Amino acid sequence: MFDANIHVPCSGLSGGAAPCSRLVLNLHQLAESLGRAVDAKDAWTCSHSEEVAVISRMLALHMGLTPAKAEMVHLAGHLHDIGKIGVPDAILQKRGPLDPDEFEVIKRHPVIGESIVLPVKALGGREGVARMIRHHHERYDGRGYPDGLSRGDIPLGARILAVADSLSAMMQERPYKAAMNFSHAESEIHAQSGRMYDPLVVDAFRTARSHILSWMDEARSIPCPRVG
């Protein structure tokens, strides 16, 4: 959930200079709703977008980002998979590995997501939400998609989203895999530091571990409805 006590300046969001907590609150409410809609499209991704949003904000704050910037990363977490509305259900819900053509379709979702969000002025800009969405599947070593960016060329928000997205996804059951526990997922992230993930973000994950685990335990104590 958005922290309504944080006053985010309108500079960089809507062109003004006065505090705009109401604007940001409205943006987050919209983002949360859109994230839930995307998750509802796939019965296996219950609360995934909310988890990515909350974990990303925790990581951002542990990395020393200002509360305002951390809230933008949080907002991007809710919207990171919005491009999946352009992916057929048959691919999203396939029981088994994707074939190469299907994976190419999946790989379009960050670009579709960016195109959906970019026209919203408050979510654009060089380090804006739209770019975080586009690049959240880039890898630190340059072997990700859609643009093969590496290291510091990947927006910091996207590097944060990558860790949060992976943690949540690994801990969720999917048609093609069982869910990992927190310790197993944590080990996988540490093992990929410097390859898939920015080592600085992984260090923040290590520092924030207890807070993230506590929140996830509480959040996942509420059963998810199963669709279909």
Secondary structure, DSSP 8 states (H G I E B T S, - for coil): ---TT---BSTTTTS--SB-HHHHHHHHHHHHHHHHHHHHHSTT-TTHHHHHHHHHHHHHHHTT--HHHHHHHHHHHHHTTGGGGGS-HHHHT-SS---HHHHHHHTTHHHHHHHHHTTSGGG-STTSHHHHHHTTT--TTS--SSS---GGGS-HHHHHHHHHHHHHHHTS-BTTB----HHHHHHHHHHTBTTTB-HHHHHHHHHHHHHHHHHHHHHTTS------
